[in-house]
Amino acid sequence: VSDAPHSSNPTPAPPPSDRVRLRRKRERGSHDRAVIDQILDEALIAHLGIVDEEGQPCVIPTLHARQDDLVYLHGSTASRTLRALSEGTPVCLTVTLIDGLVLARSAMHHSANYRSVVLLGEATSVEGPAEKLAAFEAIVEHIVPGRWRDVRPPTDNELKATAVLAIPINEVSAKVRVGQPIDDEEDYSLPAWAGVIPLVTQTLALEPDPRLRAGIAAPAYATDYRRTGSPRPRR
Ligand SMILES: Cc1cc2nc3c(=O)[nH]c(=O)nc-3n(C[C@H](O)[C@H](O)[C@H](O)COP(=O)(O)OP(=O)(O)OC[C@H]3O[C@@H](n4cnc5c(N)ncnc54)[C@H](O)[C@@H]3O)c2cc1C
């Protein structure tokens, strides 16, 4: 996917470390926490990259939630990845939102509009029952805002069987591409169609559980569910 310039904030936040300084197409990068938080909050899936004890890199998809300056993760205490994280294995968490397919007149300049975040660091294990419960709530509310108040909260045993980890949002970067393809000047007269196919995460008709108790209507957070939209290209 080719890169095209993204006009960034006139006084951009500096990278918090050299490791998260964008080298390639750095004009598309951002270290602005508002940009980063918005991407973390909209994304439904995060990928956790670790190098295991045999030196094998492994990238595992998972759910996440941001709460203030932390990204929470949760899973079975038997999860190999979460166990490694709780032992201090360095991690790279990445989230990606794809906003459009960018069709150029040349094969080379095809691209994608996207917003992504890369977070480096080490996770800490959340052990306190109150913070663990709050992390659970954050994850449920991140996925379906409004859901927590309608469901049975986890029992002590359920909490014990679940590992909750937190990664501080310190060493972090965002990268954003918006807008039209950038073709070579001489290619603009070619007969190929060019432009953007916008993409969104869309819901389909709800599928109520056949065992749903009679008389329970679907809540608005389910019927009206949507993830917030992509940024408008700047002109
Ligand atoms: C949906 C999607 C499709 C893409 N397709 C391609 C493709 O086909 N080919 C291609 O070359 N690139 C693609 N990119 C861009 C790609 O993610 C990298 O930014 C780019 O390849 C440069 O990699 P690098 O290792 O040289 O980054 P560097 O700039 O050397 O990375 C240095 C630091 O910059 C930050 N960084 C780099 N990339 C990102 C990012 N995407 N989001 C947040 N922080 C970042 C990280 O902190 C990283 O540690 C795509 C991105 C997305 C989201």
The ligand as an SDF file (V2000), in Angstrom:
LIG
                    3D

 53 58  0  0  0  0  0  0  0  0999 V2000
   -4.2010   -0.8310    7.0010 C   0  0  0  0  0  0  0  0  0  0  0  0
   -2.7600   -0.4760    6.7560 C   0  0  0  0  0  0  0  0  0  0  0  0
   -2.1450   -0.9060    5.6120 C   0  0  0  0  0  0  0  0  0  0  0  0
   -0.8080   -0.6150    5.3520 C   0  0  0  0  0  0  0  0  0  0  0  0
   -0.2220   -1.1140    4.2510 N   0  0  0  0  0  0  0  0  0  0  0  0
    1.1030   -0.9330    4.0480 C   0  0  0  0  0  0  0  0  0  0  0  0
    1.7710   -1.5750    2.9560 C   0  0  0  0  0  0  0  0  0  0  0  0
    1.1930   -2.3140    2.1710 O   0  0  0  0  0  0  0  0  0  0  0  0
    3.1020   -1.3320    2.7870 N   0  0  0  0  0  0  0  0  0  0  0  0
    3.7930   -0.5370    3.6500 C   0  0  0  0  0  0  0  0  0  0  0  0
    4.9940   -0.3580    3.4650 O   0  0  0  0  0  0  0  0  0  0  0  0
    3.1860    0.0720    4.6800 N   0  0  0  0  0  0  0  0  0  0  0  0
    1.8600   -0.1220    4.9120 C   0  0  0  0  0  0  0  0  0  0  0  0
    1.2520    0.4770    5.9750 N   0  0  0  0  0  0  0  0  0  0  0  0
    2.0640    1.3660    6.8150 C   0  0  0  0  0  0  0  0  0  0  0  0
    2.8300    0.4990    7.8220 C   0  0  0  0  0  0  0  0  0  0  0  0
    2.0040    0.2850    8.9560 O   0  0  0  0  0  0  0  0  0  0  0  0
    4.1150    1.1740    8.3050 C   0  0  0  0  0  0  0  0  0  0  0  0
    3.8400    2.4330    8.8590 O   0  0  0  0  0  0  0  0  0  0  0  0
    5.1360    1.3640    7.1680 C   0  0  0  0  0  0  0  0  0  0  0  0
    5.3160    0.1470    6.4500 O   0  0  0  0  0  0  0  0  0  0  0  0
    6.4780    1.8110    7.7370 C   0  0  0  0  0  0  0  0  0  0  0  0
    7.0230    0.7460    8.4960 O   0  0  0  0  0  0  0  0  0  0  0  0
    8.4200    0.9170    9.1930 P   0  0  0  0  0  0  0  0  0  0  0  0
    8.7430   -0.3520    9.9020 O   0  0  0  0  0  0  0  0  0  0  0  0
    9.4080    1.4580    8.2090 O   0  0  0  0  0  0  0  0  0  0  0  0
    8.0490    2.0410   10.2690 O   0  0  0  0  0  0  0  0  0  0  0  0
    8.9470    3.0630   11.0260 P   0  0  0  0  0  0  0  0  0  0  0  0
    8.4900    4.4150   10.6370 O   0  0  0  0  0  0  0  0  0  0  0  0
   10.3960    2.7140   10.9520 O   0  0  0  0  0  0  0  0  0  0  0  0
    8.4530    2.7340   12.5090 O   0  0  0  0  0  0  0  0  0  0  0  0
    9.0090    3.4380   13.6110 C   0  0  0  0  0  0  0  0  0  0  0  0
    7.9470    3.6140   14.6320 C   0  0  0  0  0  0  0  0  0  0  0  0
    6.8880    4.3610   14.0360 O   0  0  0  0  0  0  0  0  0  0  0  0
    5.6510    3.9150   14.5460 C   0  0  0  0  0  0  0  0  0  0  0  0
    4.7760    3.3870   13.4540 N   0  0  0  0  0  0  0  0  0  0  0  0
    5.1480    2.8600   12.2730 C   0  0  0  0  0  0  0  0  0  0  0  0
    4.0610    2.4980   11.5670 N   0  0  0  0  0  0  0  0  0  0  0  0
    3.0010    2.7930   12.3150 C   0  0  0  0  0  0  0  0  0  0  0  0
    1.6150    2.6500   12.1360 C   0  0  0  0  0  0  0  0  0  0  0  0
    1.0850    2.1170   11.0200 N   0  0  0  0  0  0  0  0  0  0  0  0
    0.7830    3.0640   13.1180 N   0  0  0  0  0  0  0  0  0  0  0  0
    1.2800    3.6130   14.2540 C   0  0  0  0  0  0  0  0  0  0  0  0
    2.5820    3.7760   14.4790 N   0  0  0  0  0  0  0  0  0  0  0  0
    3.4350    3.3770   13.5290 C   0  0  0  0  0  0  0  0  0  0  0  0
    5.9430    2.8210   15.5520 C   0  0  0  0  0  0  0  0  0  0  0  0
    6.0170    3.4050   16.8310 O   0  0  0  0  0  0  0  0  0  0  0  0
    7.2990    2.3190   15.1230 C   0  0  0  0  0  0  0  0  0  0  0  0
    7.9830    1.7380   16.1950 O   0  0  0  0  0  0  0  0  0  0  0  0
   -0.0760    0.1910    6.2630 C   0  0  0  0  0  0  0  0  0  0  0  0
   -0.7020    0.6240    7.4360 C   0  0  0  0  0  0  0  0  0  0  0  0
   -2.0140    0.2770    7.6900 C   0  0  0  0  0  0  0  0  0  0  0  0
   -2.6470    0.7390    8.9670 C   0  0  0  0  0  0  0  0  0  0  0  0
  1  2  1  0
  2  3  1  0
  2 52  2  0
  3  4  2  0
  4  5  1  0
  4 50  1  0
  5  6  2  0
  6  7  1  0
  6 13  1  0
  7  8  2  0
  7  9  1  0
  9 10  1  0
 10 11  2  0
 10 12  1  0
 12 13  2  0
 13 14  1  0
 14 15  1  0
 14 50  1  0
 15 16  1  0
 16 17  1  0
 16 18  1  0
 18 19  1  0
 18 20  1  0
 20 21  1  0
 20 22  1  0
 22 23  1  0
 23 24  1  0
 24 25  2  0
 24 26  1  0
 24 27  1  0
 27 28  1  0
 28 29  2  0
 28 30  1  0
 28 31  1  0
 31 32  1  0
 32 33  1  0
 33 34  1  0
 33 48  1  0
 34 35  1  0
 35 36  1  0
 35 46  1  0
 36 37  1  0
 36 45  1  0
 37 38  2  0
 38 39  1  0
 39 40  1  0
 39 45  2  0
 40 41  1  0
 40 42  2  0
 42 43  1  0
 43 44  2  0
 44 45  1  0
 46 47  1  0
 46 48  1  0
 48 49  1  0
 50 51  2  0
 51 52  1  0
 52 53  1  0
M  END
$$$$
